[in-house]
């Protein structure tokens, strides 16, 4: 279960990092390209700088009145385990694309190639999450780093080449306090047999209503206290 405050006095053994990342490297990927890199961050000052970026981004969202619930990113700075996930989008060339073709057909293939790459990195990262959980840790998955400003802040800090992109950050460790289970959809709401169940389809209006009335209740609350 996700936590965002960890025991700051705990130190992750090196062998645990290696077990977690060994699971990650065995994740499936399109064309077996394995388009991922993992940067283990152990220096407290680097963790603090990463944390400071997210705290500043959180404040900017508040000033812009995005009304998006955000966690306390100061927990990044005290997380025992921090792993940054990066990828090289040039690996899309390993997937089905028409290399020197600017046709609409090739645009379709290129778009799908990017999906394949992102799905590959996600599968690898989830393998790392499951390995960390198997070792008894709680994990915090951070994805608020798509903006160019985030790339410009993270890459020099971690020595990441310009051709690569930072996609995720994985924080983990023993929780500072007991974790809680967040709301999840019921199995019957997401499973379809043989054909998609029309009852599962949401209209634009229903989605907007959910965002307006429910999102803030389910993102960071115990599922028993969301109503």
CORMONOR-V658495 format. One record per pair of residues at least 4 apart in sequence whose C-alpha atoms are under 8 Angstrom apart, sorted by the first residue. I is the first residue (numbers start at 1). J is the second residue. D is the distance in whole Angstrom. If there is no record, write none. Layout:
i=I j=J d=D
i=I j=J d=D
This chain:
i=1 j=138 d=6
i=1 j=139 d=7
i=1 j=179 d=7
i=1 j=180 d=7
i=1 j=181 d=6
i=2 j=138 d=6
i=2 j=139 d=5
i=2 j=140 d=5
i=2 j=141 d=8
i=2 j=179 d=7
i=3 j=138 d=6
i=3 j=139 d=6
i=3 j=140 d=6
i=3 j=175 d=6
i=3 j=179 d=6
i=4 j=71 d=7
i=4 j=72 d=7
i=4 j=73 d=8
i=4 j=75 d=6
i=4 j=76 d=8
i=4 j=140 d=6
i=4 j=175 d=8
i=5 j=75 d=5
i=5 j=76 d=8
i=5 j=78 d=8
i=5 j=79 d=7
i=5 j=175 d=6
i=5 j=176 d=5
i=5 j=177 d=8
i=6 j=75 d=7
i=6 j=78 d=7
i=6 j=79 d=6
i=6 j=80 d=7
i=6 j=172 d=8
i=6 j=173 d=6
i=6 j=174 d=6
i=6 j=175 d=4
i=6 j=176 d=4
i=6 j=177 d=8
i=7 j=78 d=8
i=7 j=79 d=7
i=7 j=80 d=7
i=7 j=173 d=7
i=7 j=174 d=6
i=7 j=175 d=6
i=7 j=176 d=5
i=8 j=78 d=5
i=8 j=79 d=6
i=8 j=80 d=6
i=8 j=176 d=8
i=9 j=80 d=8
i=10 j=80 d=6
i=10 j=173 d=7
i=10 j=174 d=7
i=11 j=80 d=6
i=11 j=81 d=8
i=12 j=16 d=7
i=12 j=17 d=7
i=12 j=80 d=6
i=12 j=81 d=6
i=12 j=173 d=7
i=13 j=17 d=7
i=14 j=18 d=6
i=15 j=19 d=6
i=16 j=20 d=6
i=16 j=132 d=8
i=16 j=135 d=8
i=17 j=21 d=6
i=17 j=40 d=8
i=18 j=22 d=6
i=19 j=23 d=6
i=19 j=131 d=7
i=20 j=24 d=6
i=20 j=127 d=8
i=20 j=128 d=5
i=20 j=129 d=8
i=20 j=131 d=5
i=20 j=132 d=6
i=21 j=25 d=6
i=21 j=38 d=8
i=21 j=128 d=6
i=22 j=26 d=7
i=22 j=128 d=8
i=23 j=27 d=7
i=23 j=124 d=8
i=23 j=127 d=6
i=23 j=128 d=6
i=23 j=131 d=6
i=24 j=124 d=5
i=24 j=125 d=6
i=24 j=126 d=8
i=24 j=127 d=5
i=24 j=128 d=5
i=25 j=34 d=7
i=25 j=124 d=6
i=26 j=124 d=7
i=26 j=127 d=8
i=27 j=120 d=8
i=27 j=123 d=6
i=27 j=124 d=4
i=27 j=125 d=8
i=27 j=127 d=6
i=28 j=32 d=7
i=28 j=34 d=8
i=28 j=120 d=6
i=28 j=123 d=6
i=28 j=124 d=7
i=29 j=33 d=6
i=29 j=34 d=6
i=29 j=35 d=8
i=29 j=116 d=8
i=29 j=117 d=7
i=29 j=119 d=8
i=29 j=120 d=4
i=29 j=121 d=7
i=29 j=123 d=8
i=29 j=124 d=8
i=30 j=34 d=8
i=30 j=95 d=7
i=30 j=116 d=6
i=30 j=117 d=7
i=30 j=120 d=6
i=31 j=94 d=6
i=31 j=95 d=6
i=33 j=91 d=7
i=33 j=94 d=7
i=34 j=120 d=7
i=34 j=121 d=8
i=35 j=87 d=6
i=35 j=88 d=6
i=35 j=89 d=8
i=35 j=91 d=6
i=35 j=117 d=7
i=35 j=120 d=7
i=35 j=121 d=7
i=36 j=85 d=7
i=36 j=86 d=6
i=36 j=87 d=5
i=36 j=88 d=7
i=36 j=121 d=6
i=37 j=85 d=6
i=37 j=86 d=5
i=37 j=87 d=6
i=38 j=83 d=6
i=38 j=84 d=6
i=38 j=85 d=5
i=38 j=86 d=6
i=39 j=83 d=6
i=39 j=84 d=5
i=39 j=85 d=7
i=39 j=86 d=8
i=39 j=158 d=8
i=40 j=81 d=8
i=40 j=82 d=6
i=40 j=83 d=5
i=40 j=84 d=7
i=41 j=46 d=7
i=41 j=47 d=7
i=41 j=81 d=7
i=41 j=82 d=5
i=41 j=83 d=6
i=41 j=84 d=7
i=42 j=46 d=8
i=42 j=47 d=7
i=42 j=80 d=8
i=42 j=81 d=7
i=42 j=82 d=7
i=43 j=47 d=6
i=44 j=48 d=6
i=44 j=77 d=7
i=44 j=78 d=8
i=45 j=49 d=6
i=46 j=50 d=6
i=46 j=157 d=7
i=47 j=51 d=6
i=47 j=76 d=7
i=47 j=77 d=5
i=47 j=78 d=7
i=47 j=79 d=8
i=47 j=82 d=8
i=48 j=52 d=6
i=48 j=76 d=7
i=48 j=77 d=4
i=48 j=78 d=8
i=49 j=53 d=6
i=49 j=77 d=8
i=50 j=54 d=7
i=50 j=76 d=7
i=50 j=77 d=7
i=50 j=154 d=7
i=51 j=55 d=6
i=51 j=73 d=6
i=51 j=74 d=6
i=51 j=75 d=7
i=51 j=76 d=5
i=51 j=77 d=5
i=52 j=56 d=6
i=52 j=73 d=8
i=52 j=74 d=7
i=53 j=57 d=6
i=53 j=150 d=8
i=53 j=153 d=7
i=54 j=58 d=6
i=54 j=73 d=6
i=55 j=59 d=6
i=55 j=72 d=8
i=55 j=73 d=6
i=55 j=74 d=7
i=56 j=60 d=6
i=57 j=61 d=6
i=58 j=62 d=6
i=58 j=70 d=7
i=59 j=63 d=6
i=60 j=64 d=6
i=61 j=65 d=6
i=61 j=66 d=6
i=61 j=67 d=8
i=61 j=68 d=8
i=62 j=66 d=6
i=62 j=67 d=7
i=68 j=216 d=8
i=69 j=216 d=6
i=69 j=219 d=7
i=71 j=220 d=8
i=73 j=77 d=8
i=74 j=78 d=7
i=75 j=79 d=6
i=76 j=82 d=8
i=76 j=171 d=7
i=79 j=171 d=6
i=79 j=172 d=6
i=79 j=173 d=7
i=80 j=171 d=8
i=80 j=172 d=6
i=80 j=173 d=5
i=81 j=170 d=8
i=81 j=171 d=5
i=81 j=172 d=5
i=81 j=173 d=6
i=82 j=169 d=7
i=82 j=170 d=6
i=82 j=171 d=5
i=82 j=172 d=7
i=83 j=169 d=6
i=83 j=170 d=5
i=83 j=171 d=6
i=84 j=166 d=7
i=84 j=167 d=8
i=84 j=168 d=6
i=84 j=169 d=4
i=84 j=170 d=6
i=85 j=125 d=8
i=85 j=166 d=6
i=85 j=167 d=6
i=85 j=168 d=5
i=85 j=169 d=6
i=85 j=170 d=8
i=86 j=164 d=6
i=86 j=165 d=5
i=86 j=166 d=4
i=86 j=167 d=5
i=86 j=168 d=7
i=87 j=121 d=7
i=87 j=164 d=5
i=87 j=165 d=5
i=87 j=166 d=7
i=87 j=167 d=7
i=88 j=163 d=6
i=88 j=164 d=4
i=88 j=165 d=6
i=89 j=114 d=7
i=89 j=117 d=7
i=89 j=163 d=8
i=89 j=164 d=7
i=89 j=165 d=8
i=90 j=163 d=8
i=91 j=95 d=8
i=91 j=117 d=7
i=92 j=110 d=7
i=92 j=113 d=5
i=92 j=114 d=6
i=92 j=116 d=8
i=92 j=117 d=6
i=93 j=97 d=7
i=93 j=99 d=7
i=93 j=113 d=8
i=95 j=113 d=6
i=95 j=116 d=8
i=96 j=109 d=7
i=96 j=110 d=8
i=96 j=113 d=7
i=97 j=106 d=6
i=97 j=109 d=5
i=97 j=110 d=6
i=97 j=113 d=7
i=98 j=106 d=6
i=98 j=109 d=8
i=101 j=106 d=6
i=102 j=106 d=6
i=102 j=107 d=7
i=103 j=107 d=6
i=104 j=108 d=6
i=105 j=109 d=7
i=106 j=110 d=6
i=107 j=111 d=6
i=108 j=112 d=6
i=109 j=113 d=6
i=110 j=114 d=6
i=111 j=115 d=7
i=112 j=116 d=6
i=113 j=117 d=6
i=114 j=118 d=6
i=115 j=119 d=6
i=116 j=120 d=6
i=117 j=121 d=6
i=118 j=122 d=6
i=119 j=123 d=6
i=120 j=124 d=6
i=121 j=125 d=6
i=122 j=126 d=6
i=123 j=127 d=6
i=124 j=128 d=7
i=125 j=129 d=6
i=126 j=130 d=6
i=127 j=131 d=6
i=128 j=132 d=6
i=129 j=133 d=6
i=129 j=139 d=7
i=129 j=170 d=8
i=130 j=134 d=6
i=131 j=135 d=6
i=132 j=136 d=7
i=132 j=137 d=5
i=132 j=138 d=7
i=132 j=139 d=7
i=132 j=172 d=7
i=133 j=137 d=5
i=133 j=138 d=6
i=133 j=139 d=7
i=136 j=174 d=8
i=137 j=172 d=6
i=137 j=173 d=5
i=137 j=174 d=5
i=137 j=175 d=8
i=138 j=172 d=5
i=138 j=173 d=6
i=138 j=174 d=6
i=138 j=175 d=6
i=139 j=170 d=7
i=139 j=171 d=6
i=139 j=172 d=4
i=139 j=173 d=7
i=140 j=170 d=6
i=140 j=171 d=5
i=140 j=172 d=6
i=141 j=168 d=7
i=141 j=169 d=6
i=141 j=170 d=5
i=141 j=171 d=7
i=142 j=168 d=6
i=142 j=169 d=5
i=142 j=170 d=6
i=142 j=171 d=8
i=143 j=167 d=7
i=143 j=168 d=5
i=143 j=169 d=7
i=144 j=168 d=8
i=145 j=150 d=5
i=145 j=151 d=7
i=145 j=166 d=7
i=145 j=167 d=7
i=145 j=168 d=7
i=146 j=150 d=7
i=146 j=151 d=7
i=146 j=166 d=8
i=146 j=167 d=7
i=147 j=151 d=7
i=148 j=152 d=6
i=149 j=153 d=6
i=150 j=154 d=6
i=151 j=155 d=6
i=151 j=165 d=7
i=151 j=166 d=6
i=152 j=156 d=7
i=153 j=157 d=7
i=154 j=158 d=6
i=154 j=160 d=8
i=154 j=166 d=7
i=155 j=159 d=6
i=155 j=160 d=5
i=155 j=161 d=7
i=155 j=162 d=7
i=155 j=166 d=8
i=156 j=160 d=6
i=160 j=164 d=7
i=175 j=179 d=7
i=180 j=221 d=8
i=180 j=222 d=5
i=180 j=223 d=8
i=181 j=222 d=6
i=181 j=223 d=6
i=182 j=218 d=7
i=182 j=219 d=7
i=182 j=220 d=7
i=182 j=221 d=6
i=182 j=222 d=5
i=182 j=223 d=5
i=183 j=218 d=6
i=183 j=221 d=8
i=183 j=222 d=7
i=183 j=223 d=4
i=183 j=226 d=8
i=184 j=223 d=8
i=185 j=189 d=6
i=185 j=190 d=7
i=186 j=190 d=7
i=187 j=191 d=6
i=188 j=192 d=8
i=189 j=200 d=7
i=190 j=200 d=7
i=192 j=196 d=5
i=192 j=197 d=6
i=193 j=197 d=8
i=196 j=200 d=8
i=197 j=201 d=7
i=202 j=206 d=6
i=202 j=207 d=6
i=203 j=207 d=6
i=204 j=208 d=6
i=205 j=209 d=6
i=206 j=210 d=6
i=207 j=211 d=6
i=208 j=212 d=6
i=209 j=213 d=6
i=209 j=214 d=8
i=210 j=214 d=5
i=210 j=215 d=6
i=211 j=215 d=5
i=211 j=216 d=8
i=212 j=216 d=8
i=213 j=217 d=8
i=214 j=218 d=6
i=215 j=219 d=6
i=216 j=220 d=8
i=217 j=221 d=6
i=217 j=226 d=5
i=217 j=227 d=7
i=218 j=222 d=8
i=218 j=223 d=7
i=218 j=226 d=6
i=221 j=225 d=7
i=221 j=226 d=6
i=222 j=226 d=7
